[in-house]
C-alpha cells in the first residue's frame, strides 16, 4: 500500500476545501486536496456567489476572471403570495456602502475550476481528482495523523500534520470524527427544474407562496432555475400525480406564460434534492478539523451554503497558516500531534454565524414554508409586513443578512500569501 505525506491534507474539493487549500498554499504550506469525483460537474451545487465571497475573490485579484464566468446577477429580492407582494428590496439599498451590491450567479464547477487554476500556480498546492477519502488514520493515542484514500483503484495512506474534512454532509469521514450531530430537521425537499426565461417574466430572485406549496425562481439570464418546494418525503406523491399536475401548480405559482410552463416536457427533467439542516457539536479533535457542509449543513433558504463554506475556509487559513508553516519546518512533525487550541478557536469563531444562520432558516421554515404547505399565509406582524413590502429598514437589514452574512471574513496576514493581487478600484 503506497504511503505519502503532506503538511495539510484536505478531504473534499468543494468551496471550503479548495479555498482553504489555495490560501494555505499561497502562504507556502504544502497542501494536498482530495476530490472524490473526476470533475466538478454535479447537480445541486450552489451557484449564488454573495457579496462577501465576491469581496474575497477581489482580495485574491480574481475579480476579472470571476466576471468571465458569471451568468447573471440578482439585484432584487422579491417574495409574493396569493394576495400580492410580501417583500421587495433592491440589494443595492442593503449594501450600506459596500462595493459589491448584488448576488452573482456563477456555475460552481466554473468557480472551482477557477480556484484550482489559481491554486496550481503555487508550487505547494496539489489536488488529486477521483480520490475517494475512505478512512481517517490514527496513532496509538487515537489522534488523527492523516487519511486513507482510493485513487485509480489503488489504496493510499497519507500522513499529514493536519487533516481537514470538507467533503460535505454525506461523507463517511464525518461519522469517523466521533462527534455527535444535532439534526434540526428541514420540513421540505426540493424539486429542481429549468424553465426558459423571457424579458416579461420579471428578474432577480422570485419567491412565490401558493395554496399549499411554494416555488423559488432564480434568474440565470436565459433561463430560470426553479426550486419547487414540497413537504419532506412527498416526492413520490408529486411524481405519481403526473406531469400535467406539476405544470398546473408551477403555472399558478410562477404566473409565467403557458408556453414557458409547458416547456417542461418530462418528469425526468425534474431532480430531487433531499434537504438537510444539521451541525456537528464539535468540529475538531487532535490533528483534525471539520469545516463547511461537513460541519454545518444548511437548507437552501437564502442560498448561503457556499458562502458560509468559503468564510469557514478563510477564517481557518488566517489561524492555521503560520502554525502549519512552523510545523512544516520540524523534522519530527509526523511524530507529534497538531495542537487542538487553534482548532477550537476556529469553531468558536465560525459556529456563531452557522448557528445564527440556521436559526434564521428554521424561522423561515416555520413562519413561511410550513405555513405555505398548510395553505396558510406567512405569519408577519402588520407593521413589519408594511416595512417588508415597501423595502423599509427591516427589509434592507434582512437583505443585508441574507447577502452579506453574519461575521464576514477577510484574508489577513500570512494567509494571503505573497501573490495576493488587489483589483484596482
C-alpha positions in Angstrom: 0.0 0.0 0.0 1.7 3.3 -1.1 2.4 5.9 1.5 2.6 9.7 1.1 2.9 12.7 3.3 1.9 16.4 3.3 1.5 19.2 5.8 -2.2 19.7 5.3 -4.4 17.0 3.8 -7.9 18.3 2.8 -10.6 15.7 2.1 -13.2 17.4 -0.2 -12.8 19.6 -3.3 -15.8 21.9 -2.7 -15.7 25.6 -1.9 -14.4 25.1 1.6 -11.7 22.7 0.7 -10.4 24.4 -2.4 -10.3 27.9 -0.9 -8.5 26.7 2.2 -6.0 24.8 0.1 -5.4 27.9 -2.1 -4.9 30.2 0.8 -2.6 27.8 2.7 -0.6 27.2 -0.5 -0.2 30.9 -1.0 1.4 31.1 2.4 3.8 28.3 1.5 2.1 25.4 3.3 2.3 22.1 1.5 -1.4 21.1 0.7 -3.0 18.1 -0.9 -6.7 18.3 -1.7 -8.6 15.0 -2.4 -11.7 15.3 -4.6 -13.8 12.2 -4.8 -15.1 12.9 -8.4 -13.2 13.2 -11.6 -14.7 16.6 -12.3 -16.8 19.3 -10.5 -20.0 18.8 -12.6 -22.7 17.9 -10.2 -26.4 18.6 -9.7 -27.4 20.9 -6.8 -24.1 22.7 -6.5 -24.9 26.2 -5.1 -24.0 28.9 -7.6 -25.2 32.1 -5.7 -22.0 33.9 -5.0 -22.8 36.5 -2.4 -21.1 39.9 -1.9 -18.8 38.6 0.9 -17.4 35.9 -1.4 -17.0 38.4 -4.3 -15.0 40.6 -1.9 -12.7 37.7 -1.1 -12.2 36.9 -4.8 -11.3 40.6 -5.2 -8.7 40.3 -2.4 -7.2 37.4 -4.3 -7.1 39.5 -7.5 -9.6 37.3 -9.3 -12.4 39.8 -9.9 -11.9 40.0 -13.7 -11.5 36.2 -14.1 -14.6 35.7 -12.0 -16.6 38.1 -14.0 -16.0 36.0 -17.1 -17.9 33.0 -15.6 -20.8 35.0 -14.2 -24.1 34.1 -15.9 -26.3 36.7 -14.3 -26.7 38.9 -11.3 -29.5 39.1 -8.7 -30.1 42.7 -7.9 -33.5 42.5 -6.2 -35.2 40.0 -3.8 -39.0 39.7 -4.2 -41.4 37.5 -2.3 -45.1 37.2 -3.3 -48.1 35.3 -2.0 -51.6 34.7 -3.5 -52.6 38.2 -2.4 -49.7 40.1 -3.8 -46.1 41.3 -2.9 -44.9 40.5 0.6 -41.4 41.7 0.3 -39.4 43.6 -2.3 -36.0 45.1 -1.8 -33.1 46.1 -4.2 -29.9 44.7 -2.9 -28.1 48.0 -3.6 -30.3 49.6 -0.9 -29.0 47.0 1.6 -25.3 47.4 0.6 -24.7 50.3 3.0 -21.7 51.4 1.1 -20.3 48.0 0.1 -18.7 48.0 -3.4 -20.3 44.6 -4.0 -24.1 45.0 -4.1 -25.5 42.0 -5.9 -25.5 38.2 -5.9 -23.6 36.8 -8.8 -24.8 33.6 -10.5 -21.8 31.5 -11.5 -21.8 27.8 -12.0 -20.0 26.3 -9.0 -18.0 24.0 -11.3 -16.6 27.0 -13.1 -15.8 28.8 -9.9 -14.0 25.7 -8.5 -12.0 25.3 -11.8 -11.0 29.0 -11.5 -9.8 28.5 -7.9 -7.9 25.3 -8.8 -6.2 27.1 -11.6 -5.1 29.8 -9.2 -4.0 27.2 -6.6 -2.0 25.3 -9.2 0.2 28.4 -9.7 1.6 27.7 -6.2 4.3 25.1 -6.0 2.9 23.8 -2.7 -0.7 23.2 -4.0 -1.7 19.7 -5.2 -5.1 18.3 -6.0 -6.0 14.7 -6.9 -9.3 14.2 -8.7 -11.0 10.9 -8.4 -9.5 10.4 -4.9 -12.1 9.0 -2.5 -11.1 9.5 1.1 -12.3 6.4 3.0 -10.9 6.5 6.5 -9.0 8.7 8.9 -5.6 7.4 10.1 -5.0 7.5 13.8 -2.0 6.9 16.0 -1.9 4.8 19.2 -3.4 7.7 21.2 -6.3 8.0 18.8 -5.1 11.3 17.3 -5.7 11.8 13.6 -2.5 11.7 11.6 -3.8 11.6 8.0 -6.3 9.7 5.8 -6.6 6.7 3.6 -8.0 7.2 0.1 -8.5 5.3 -3.1 -7.5 6.7 -6.5 -7.2 4.7 -9.8 -8.1 1.6 -7.9 -5.1 1.9 -5.6 -5.3 2.5 -1.8 -3.0 5.2 -0.5 -2.2 6.1 3.1 -1.2 9.7 3.5 0.3 11.2 6.7 -0.4 14.8 7.5 0.3 17.3 10.2 -3.4 18.4 10.0 -6.3 16.6 8.2 -9.3 18.7 7.2 -12.7 17.2 6.4 -14.5 19.4 3.9 -16.3 16.7 1.9 -19.9 17.6 2.7 -22.6 16.1 4.9 -22.7 12.6 3.3 -19.0 11.8 3.7 -18.2 8.7 5.9 -15.4 10.7 7.4 -18.0 12.8 9.2 -19.0 9.7 11.1 -15.4 8.8 11.9 -14.8 12.1 13.6 -16.9 10.7 16.5 -18.7 14.0 17.0 -22.5 13.9 17.6 -24.7 15.6 15.1 -27.5 17.9 16.0 -30.3 17.3 13.5 -32.5 20.4 13.1 -34.9 18.7 10.6 -35.8 20.6 7.5 -39.5 20.3 6.7 -39.1 20.2 2.9 -37.5 18.6 -0.1 -36.8 20.5 -3.3 -37.6 19.6 -6.9 -35.2 21.3 -9.3 -36.0 22.1 -12.9 -35.3 24.7 -15.6 -37.7 26.9 -17.5 -36.8 29.3 -20.4 -36.9 32.9 -19.5 -38.3 35.9 -21.4 -38.0 39.6 -20.6 -41.6 39.9 -19.4 -41.2 37.3 -16.7 -39.5 39.5 -14.1 -35.9 39.4 -12.9 -33.8 38.6 -9.9 -34.9 36.2 -7.2 -38.6 35.4 -7.1 -40.2 33.7 -4.2 -43.8 32.6 -4.7 -46.1 31.3 -2.0 -49.2 29.4 -3.1 -52.1 27.4 -1.7 -50.2 24.5 -0.1 -46.9 24.9 -1.9 -44.1 27.2 -2.8 -41.6 27.9 -5.5 -38.4 29.9 -5.9 -37.2 31.1 -9.3 -33.6 32.2 -9.8 -32.9 34.4 -12.8 -29.9 32.9 -14.7 -30.1 35.1 -17.8 -31.6 32.9 -20.5 -33.4 30.5 -18.2 -35.0 30.2 -14.7 -33.6 27.7 -12.2 -36.8 26.8 -10.4 -36.9 25.2 -6.9 -40.4 23.7 -6.2 -40.7 23.1 -2.5 -42.6 20.1 -1.3 -43.2 18.6 2.2 -40.3 16.3 3.1 -40.7 12.8 1.8 -43.6 13.5 -0.6 -41.5 13.4 -3.9 -43.1 10.1 -4.9 -46.6 11.6 -4.4 -45.8 14.5 -6.7 -44.4 12.3 -9.4 -47.4 9.9 -9.1 -49.8 12.8 -9.7 -48.1 13.3 -13.1 -46.5 16.0 -15.3 -49.7 17.9 -16.0 -50.5 18.4 -12.3 -47.0 19.7 -11.7 -47.3 22.1 -14.7 -50.6 23.4 -13.3 -49.0 24.1 -9.9 -46.0 25.8 -11.3 -48.2 27.9 -13.6 -50.4 29.0 -10.7 -47.4 29.8 -8.6 -45.0 31.5 -11.0 -47.5 33.1 -13.3 -45.2 32.6 -16.3 -46.6 32.3 -19.8 -48.2 29.0 -20.6 -45.6 28.2 -23.2 -42.9 28.6 -20.7 -44.5 26.2 -18.2 -45.3 23.7 -20.9 -41.6 23.6 -22.0 -41.3 21.2 -19.1 -41.9 18.0 -21.1 -40.9 15.1 -18.9 -40.6 14.4 -15.2 -37.1 13.1 -15.8 -36.2 16.7 -16.2 -37.1 17.2 -12.5 -34.4 16.3 -10.0 -35.0 15.8 -6.3 -32.8 17.3 -3.6 -33.2 15.9 -0.1 -32.8 18.9 2.2 -30.7 18.6 5.4 -30.2 21.0 8.3 -27.8 19.9 11.0 -24.4 20.6 12.6 -21.7 18.8 14.4 -21.4 19.5 18.1 -17.6 19.5 17.8 -15.7 20.3 14.7 -12.2 19.2 15.8 -10.1 16.7 17.6 -6.3 16.2 17.8 -5.0 16.5 14.3 -8.4 17.1 12.7 -10.6 20.0 11.7 -14.1 19.8 10.0 -15.4 22.8 8.0 -18.1 23.7 5.5 -21.2 21.5 4.9 -19.5 18.6 6.8 -19.6 20.8 9.9 -22.9 22.6 9.3 -25.4 21.5 6.7 -27.6 24.4 5.5 -31.0 24.3 3.9 -31.4 26.1 0.5 -33.1 29.1 2.2 -31.0 32.1 1.2 -28.5 30.2 -0.9 -26.0 30.7 1.8 -24.2 27.3 1.9 -21.3 28.0 -0.5 -20.7 31.4 1.1 -20.5 30.1 4.7 -18.2 27.3 3.5 -15.8 29.9 2.0 -16.0 32.0 5.1 -15.0 28.9 7.2 -12.0 28.4 4.9 -10.8 32.0 5.2 -11.1 32.0 9.0 -9.3 28.7 9.1 -6.5 29.8 6.9 -6.0 33.0 8.9 -5.4 31.0 12.0 -3.6 27.9 10.6 -1.2 29.3 8.0 1.6 30.5 10.4 1.2 27.4 12.7 1.4 24.9 9.8 4.4 26.8 8.3 6.2 26.4 11.6 5.3 22.8 11.9 6.4 22.1 8.3 9.9 23.1 9.2 10.1 20.5 12.1 11.7 17.2 11.0 9.8 15.4 13.7 6.4 16.8 12.7 4.8 13.4 11.9 5.6 12.1 15.4 3.8 15.0 17.0 0.1 16.0 17.1 -1.2 19.3 15.9 -2.4 21.3 18.9 -6.2 21.5 19.4 -6.4 25.1 20.8 -6.4 26.8 17.4 -8.9 24.3 16.1 -11.2 25.1 18.9 -10.7 28.8 18.3 -11.8 28.3 14.6 -15.0 26.6 15.7 -15.7 29.3 18.3 -15.4 31.9 15.6 -17.4 30.1 12.9 -20.0 28.3 14.9 -21.7 31.6 15.8 -22.6 32.6 12.2 -23.6 29.0 11.5 -25.9 28.8 14.4 -27.5 32.2 13.7 -27.9 31.4 10.0 -29.6 28.1 10.8 -31.8 29.8 13.4 -33.0 32.2 10.7 -33.5 29.3 8.3 -35.6 27.5 10.9 -37.7 30.6 11.4 -38.3 30.9 7.7 -39.2 27.2 7.7 -41.8 27.6 10.4 -43.2 31.0 9.6 -43.2 30.8 5.8 -42.6 27.3 4.3 -44.6 25.1 6.8 -47.5 27.6 6.7 -47.4 27.6 2.9 -47.6 23.8 3.0 -50.6 24.1 5.4 -52.3 26.5 3.0 -51.9 29.4 5.3 -50.2 32.7 4.7 -46.9 33.7 6.4 -47.2 35.0 9.9 -45.9 38.5 9.8 -47.0 41.4 12.1 -48.8 44.2 10.3 -46.1 47.0 10.8 -43.3 44.6 9.8 -45.3 43.5 6.7 -45.6 47.1 5.6 -41.9 47.6 6.0 -41.0 44.5 4.0 -43.5 45.3 1.3 -42.0 48.8 0.7 -38.3 48.0 1.2 -38.0 49.7 4.5 -35.2 49.5 7.1 -36.1 46.0 8.3 -36.3 44.7 4.7 -32.9 46.2 4.0 -31.4 44.7 7.1 -32.9 41.3 6.2 -31.5 41.5 2.7 -28.2 42.6 4.2 -28.1 39.5 6.5 -29.1 37.3 3.5 -26.5 38.6 1.1 -23.6 39.7 3.4 -24.0 37.1 6.1 -23.0 37.1 9.8 -19.4 37.9 10.7 -17.9 38.0 7.2 -14.2 37.2 7.0 -11.3 38.8 5.3 -8.0 37.3 4.3 -5.4 38.5 6.8 -1.7 38.3 7.3 0.3 35.3 6.0 -2.9 33.5 4.8 -2.9 35.9 1.9 0.5 34.8 0.7 3.0 36.8 -1.3 1.0 36.9 -4.5 -2.3 38.4 -3.4 -3.4 41.0 -6.0 -6.0 43.6 -5.3 -8.3 44.7 -8.1 -7.9 48.4 -8.8 -10.8 50.4 -7.5 
